[in-house]
Each structure stands twice: as structure tokens, then as C-alpha cells.
Amino acid sequence: MTPAAIVSKLWNFCNVLRDDGMSYGDYVEQLTYLLFLKMADERTKPPYNQPSSVPADYAWPTLVKKDGDDLFDHYRHTLEALGNEKGLLGLIFNKSQNKFQDPAKLRRLIVDLIDKENWSVMSADVKGDAYEGLLEKNAQDTKSGAGQYFTPRPLIQAIVDAVAPRPGDSICDPACGTGGFLLAAHDYIVENHPHMTKAELKALKGETFMGCELVQSTARLCAMNLMLHGIAGNGDGTRLPLVVGDSLAGDPGDRYEIVLTNPPFGKKSSTTIVGEDGKVGRETEIIERDDFWATTSNKQLNFLQHVKTLLKQHGRAAVVVPDNVLFEGGAGETIRRKLLHECEVHTLLRLPTGLFYAQGVKANVLFFDRKPASETPWTKKLWIYDLRTNQHFTLKTNSLKRGDLDEFVKLYNPAKRQQRTATWSEKNPDGRWRCFDFEEIVARDKASLDIFWLRDESLEDSDNLPDPGVIAAEIVQDLEAALEQFRLIAEDLGEEVTEG
């Protein structure tokens, strides 16, 4: 069965469950539990004959045999018991709950949909793509907020194509969400290096990748996504290359050749505090770490510093950052100047609006390499590709395609990055690819990287305006971004801000 057919089959059943009040996110989560149990059972049989990591009392056959209230009770006990296990079992089943309302529908999913397929026999592409399709549909359900953990796959693919990972590279995503960057890097290495040795293939599956995810339910989806794609950590499925926790809590000590990440949007790190009088306040968390250049509560700036820490010497990074990271003063300026000096910050991709499920976000991708200590700055030239000006994307009617980034990847020139040619010139003012010298950048106010040069056609030519729906969506995004900034300012001033 093709990935599309499997997604369609599983998704049609989700529509049935929505009548029971189950959300997309809950559905994908329940699928994760059941798929894991089914595949663990399949691997105890020929040709695998592996010992099961699931205790016999809670293995897949025990679910298939039961019906009605017995099934409901047993399923609940299974989730509870496996959530207390160690390793991968504990990661996937931790805090798991039965979200079904109707035992008949749970039985139908177990017997008619999951039990009828042999998931282990399917290629990793089919399984992985099917699951990825469900995750994308889940992300599109913006009301649930699930999209905040989902980076558009065409953007991920273009970033990975530019960074061009190789066999033997260690690769980390400290805010891995459902694992998109790790999987795209895995696929890139497999496709571009078809003659890897057995040792290289084993290392690719078991030692290459490491992700960190703060949100337990998202980490669960990531673990399943990696498993279905054949990335099984140590090979027997007991350990995945995934840690559930706060990346920013401290330096983990490990270093990587490549870091690819889209840290969560939202500027401040904060903790909700309930006082003795019952009033709820928010206490901003200032992250203080010896390996950081500056102390700030700005989560994005902290992630940028954390990525620098994670890199080996000459390691390569690509980080999605919102606009404020490019121009903010104070700690922002300190961090930018240090980054430009201690790393080679060589490329900036300005992204269009309308790409992310989180509203009001204007983002960029910053590419840099970590370098050894030096008295002179490592950044000599910053190349900027402007994919934002005069570009209009929406999540549904005009979503970003991989082809929209073809020119950027070609001009980035992964194979010979030192040999780049600008498309912008005095004679071609519409060129989107332009180079700026280090001296030009540090002379700018606050060493701002928020640089643009293309004229906005919609401001000058009323006949060339985008569709009213696109204009309206962009106005909404601008207002939401401004509102978020005002909310943060008000919080800093100690005002209590309530959601409108």
C-alpha cells in the first residue's frame, strides 16, 4: 500500500473519531502507542526473532483478543504500566492516556486498520512518509497549536541541501519537534552517498543523530517518527537518539559537526508563579551560563548561543531565527558582534511570511561555522538571499514548495561555497542574492543584520497588488507580531497582560 493510501485510510478513520471529540493531535498520539505495540510484536516473529521490549501481559496480541469494556480497561492499564518502564518504552508511553470514548472505535482501529498491515515489512519510506503525512495534517490543525512544532518540509529540505551533511557527520537538533531536520539529514546522506560501507550505515542509524525536545507529547511523536524511518539508536530499539528536556538548562557537553534547528517561537522564557494571595504572575527566567556571551531572557538569543556551544571546531549550523534576533539591541547586539567575530557567519536567508503555523512570525535562516579562537574576526562576507520582498505565500492556497528555494540552494553553492556570484548589481537592482562586507555590517546601528534592498512593488504599483486575501493575511501577521512585542514590553514593565 502506498504512503498516500495508508494516510488516507488512517485519516478517514480520524474523521470518524472527531465526531467523538478527539482532536487530530490526540488521534496521532493514540496511533503512536498502537503502532509501536504492533511493530514490537512483529519483530518477535521471523525473520527478526527479536526479544520483545514489551512485557507479555501488555503485548499486542492481548489487545487484539479483547473487546468492549475489557478492551478499554486493558488498554488503560497497558498505557499506565508501559509509561513506568525505562528507555524507549517509557519515552513513548510516559503520561499516556486513553483518549477514546467508544470501545468499538478503539477495537476497529486495532483490528481493522493496524493489525491488518505488516508494518515492519513496509519500507521505511512508506511507513515514515505515511506517519509524516499524519503529522503534517496535524500541524495544519492550527486551532490545536500543534503547528508550532512543525517546520515546513520544503524549507527543511532546502536547508539540509545547503548544509550538505556527509557520512560520519554527527548531527544535532536541540529543539527537534517531530524530528524533521534529523530525518531530512538522514535522507540526504542516504540519497547522496549510495555506496556507504556497512560500518557507515550502522553509524548512520545508531550514532549520527541527537535531538532534544522539551514537550513530552511532541517528543513521543518524534520518537515514533525516527523509529518508523529506521533510526533506532543502538539498533535493538531500546534507545533512540532523543532526549526529553530543556536544551537551555545547561551545556550537555557533547559537540557536533552539524546543528540544524528551528527553536520554538516566542521571545521570553518565563515561569508562571502563583503567589500566596492567589494572584498569578510571570517570572522571567534569565538563563545564566558560563558558555554564553550574554545573559538574557530572550529564548531565541539563548538558543543561538546554545547552538554555538554545541558545535565542534569548524562545525556548521543553520538556525531559524525571528527578525528581532537580527536587530535587537542590548544582549542582542553583544551576541551578534561576538558571533560575527568568533564564527564565520556566511549566509542569511530572509524568509517570506505565511510559512509557519505560528502567526505573526517573520523569520530568517542564519548559516554559520564555528571557528578556533582568533584576534581577527572570522566573518569576512555575509551573503544575503531575500526570499521575502514581493513574495506571497499562504499555508493553504499558495504553500511553499521546494522549487521556490531552488535558486537559493544553487547560489549558496554547497560544493564550492567560497565561489559565489551575486545576482544583485547596479544594473540588476532586482537581484535577490547580495554580499555585504564585515566592515559594512559592524558599522550599522547595533550591528543589525536586518538588511534589505529590493523595492516593494506593492508600495509603488497599485496594479501589481497581491490578492486581497494575501494582503489581509499579511496585515493580520504584522498586527499580531506588533501585539506580541507590546505584550512583552508590558510584561517587562510589570503590567499584568490578559489574553484578549
C-alpha positions, 0 to 999 in steps of 0.5 A, spaced: 500 500 500 502 506 498 504 512 503 498 516 500 493 510 501 495 508 508 494 516 510 488 516 507 485 510 510 488 512 517 485 519 516 478 517 514 478 513 520 480 520 524 474 523 521 470 518 524 473 519 531 472 527 531 465 526 531 467 523 538 471 529 540 478 527 539 482 532 536 487 530 530 493 531 535 490 526 540 488 521 534 496 521 532 498 520 539 493 514 540 496 511 533 503 512 536 502 507 542 498 502 537 503 502 532 509 501 536 505 495 540 504 492 533 511 493 530 514 490 537 510 484 536 512 483 529 519 483 530 518 477 535 516 473 529 521 471 523 525 473 520 527 478 526 526 473 532 527 479 536 526 479 544 520 483 545 521 490 549 514 489 551 512 485 557 507 479 555 501 481 559 501 488 555 503 485 548 499 486 542 496 480 541 492 481 548 489 487 545 487 484 539 483 478 543 479 483 547 473 487 546 468 492 549 469 494 556 475 489 557 478 492 551 478 499 554 480 497 561 486 493 558 488 498 554 488 503 560 492 499 564 497 497 558 498 505 557 499 506 565 504 500 566 508 501 559 509 509 561 513 506 568 518 502 564 525 505 562 528 507 555 524 507 549 518 504 552 517 509 557 519 515 552 513 513 548 508 511 553 510 516 559 503 520 561 499 516 556 492 516 556 486 513 553 483 518 549 477 514 546 470 514 548 467 508 544 470 501 545 468 499 538 472 505 535 478 503 539 477 495 537 476 497 529 482 501 529 486 495 532 483 490 528 481 493 522 486 498 520 493 496 524 493 489 525 491 488 518 498 491 515 505 488 516 508 494 518 515 492 519 515 489 512 513 496 509 519 500 507 521 505 511 519 510 506 512 508 506 511 507 513 515 514 515 512 518 509 505 515 511 506 517 519 509 524 516 503 525 512 499 524 519 503 529 522 503 534 517 495 534 517 496 535 524 500 541 524 495 544 519 490 543 525 492 550 527 486 551 532 490 545 536 497 549 536 500 543 534 503 547 528 508 550 532 512 544 532 512 543 525 517 546 520 515 546 513 518 540 509 520 544 503 524 549 507 527 543 511 529 540 505 532 546 502 536 547 508 539 540 509 541 541 501 545 547 503 548 544 509 550 538 505 551 533 511 556 527 509 557 520 512 560 520 519 557 527 520 554 527 527 548 531 527 544 535 532 537 538 533 536 541 540 529 543 539 527 537 534 519 537 534 517 531 530 524 530 528 524 533 521 531 536 520 534 529 523 530 525 518 531 530 512 539 529 514 538 522 514 535 522 507 540 526 504 546 522 506 542 516 504 540 519 497 547 522 496 552 517 498 549 510 495 555 506 496 556 507 504 560 501 507 556 497 512 560 500 518 557 507 515 550 505 515 550 502 522 553 509 524 548 512 520 542 509 524 545 508 531 550 514 532 549 520 527 543 523 530 541 527 537 535 531 538 532 534 544 525 536 545 522 539 551 514 537 550 513 530 552 507 529 547 511 532 541 517 528 543 513 521 543 511 523 536 518 524 534 520 518 537 515 514 533 517 518 527 525 516 527 523 509 529 518 508 523 524 511 518 529 506 521 533 510 526 533 506 532 539 508 536 543 502 538 539 498 533 535 493 538 530 499 539 531 500 546 534 507 545 533 512 540 537 518 539 532 523 543 532 526 549 526 529 553 528 536 556 530 543 556 536 544 551 537 551 555 538 548 562 545 547 561 551 545 556 550 537 555 557 537 553 557 533 547 559 537 540 557 536 533 559 537 526 552 539 524 546 543 528 540 544 524 534 547 528 528 551 528 527 553 536 520 554 538 517 561 537 516 566 542 521 571 545 521 570 553 522 564 557 518 565 563 515 561 569 508 562 571 508 563 579 502 563 583 503 567 589 500 566 596 494 571 595 492 567 589 494 572 584 498 569 578 504 572 575 510 571 570 517 570 572 522 571 567 527 566 567 534 569 565 538 563 563 545 564 566 551 560 563 558 560 563 558 558 555 554 564 553 556 571 551 550 574 554 545 573 559 538 574 557 531 572 557 530 572 550 529 564 548 531 565 541 538 569 543 539 563 548 538 558 543 543 561 538 548 561 543 546 554 545 547 552 538 554 555 538 556 551 544 554 545 541 558 545 535 565 542 534 571 546 531 569 548 524 562 545 525 556 548 521 549 550 523 543 553 520 538 556 525 531 559 524 531 565 527 525 571 528 527 578 525 528 581 532 534 576 533 537 580 527 536 587 530 535 587 537 539 591 541 542 590 548 544 582 549 542 582 542 547 586 539 553 583 544 551 576 541 551 578 534 558 582 534 561 576 538 558 571 533 560 575 527 567 575 530 568 568 533 564 564 527 564 565 520 557 567 519 556 566 511 549 566 509 542 569 511 536 567 508 530 572 509 524 568 509 517 570 506 511 570 511 505 565 511 510 559 512 509 557 519 503 555 523 505 560 528 502 567 526 505 573 526 512 570 525 517 573 520 523 569 520 530 568 517 535 562 516 542 564 519 548 559 516 554 559 520 561 555 522 564 555 528 571 557 528 578 556 533 579 562 537 582 568 533 584 576 534 581 577 527 574 576 526 572 570 522 566 573 518 569 576 512 562 576 507 555 575 509 551 573 503 544 575 503 538 571 499 531 575 500 526 570 499 521 575 502 520 582 498 514 581 493 513 574 495 506 571 497 505 565 500 499 562 504 499 555 508 493 553 504 492 556 497 499 558 495 504 553 500 511 553 499 514 548 495 521 546 494 522 549 487 521 556 490 528 555 494 531 552 488 535 558 486 537 559 493 540 552 494 544 553 487 547 560 489 549 558 496 553 553 492 554 547 497 560 544 493 564 550 492 561 555 497 567 560 497 565 561 489 559 565 489 556 570 484 551 575 486 545 576 482 544 583 485 548 589 481 547 596 479 544 594 473 540 588 476 537 592 482 532 586 482 537 581 484 535 577 490 542 574 492 547 580 495 554 580 499 555 585 504 562 586 507 564 585 515 566 592 515 559 594 512 555 590 517 559 592 524 558 599 522 550 599 522 546 601 528 547 595 533 550 591 528 543 589 525 543 584 520 536 586 518 538 588 511 534 589 505 534 592 498 529 590 493 523 595 492 516 593 494 512 593 488 506 593 492 508 600 495 509 603 488 504 599 483 497 599 485 496 594 479 501 589 481 497 588 488 497 581 491 490 578 492 486 581 497 486 575 501 494 575 501 494 582 503 489 581 509 493 575 511 499 579 511 496 585 515 493 580 520 501 577 521 504 584 522 498 586 527 499 580 531 507 580 531 506 588 533 501 585 539 506 580 541 512 585 542 507 590 546 505 584 550 512 583 552 514 590 553 508 590 558 510 584 561 517 587 562 514 593 565 510 589 570 503 590 567 499 584 568 497 582 560 490 578 559 489 574 553 484 578 549 
